[in-house]
Amino acid sequence: DVQLVESGGGSVRPGGSLRLSCAAPVDSFYCMGWYRQAPGMGHEAVAAIDDVGSKSYANFAKGRFTISRDNAKSTMYLQMDNLKPNGGGTYYCAVAIRGMYGGTWFCHNRDGIDYWGEGTLVTVGE
């Protein structure tokens, strides 16, 4: 079994930045990514990365968020800049071990996810 552990959440003012980390000790994977869940809402894909470093982003994340992975540390990151007031929620790390299609976009569909982290809370407000 794979245990994913997120960290780096916290409180930030609108326009601020946070860097989330996910310890993801997997030897091989199809793609991995970040989801967020705002209060009262469902899981929403934020960004994904595959095993060769290709990346994809939800429209709201383009230009402000950057996903990356340090293979040596088995850690995935999400740099979030210029956070909006509606950018808060619980951010989850997710991994798909065996994908079927679409490269990184496979990880934008939660039905394809094999493992989830417990989440880290991000609060955006004054």
Protein Blocks (a to p, Z undefined) as FASTA:
>chain_A
ZZdddehiacddehiacddddddddfbdfbdcdddddehiacddfbdcdfkopacddfkl
gokaccdddfklopacdddehiafklgccddddddfbdfbhpjmlmmpmklpmbdcebja
ddddZZ
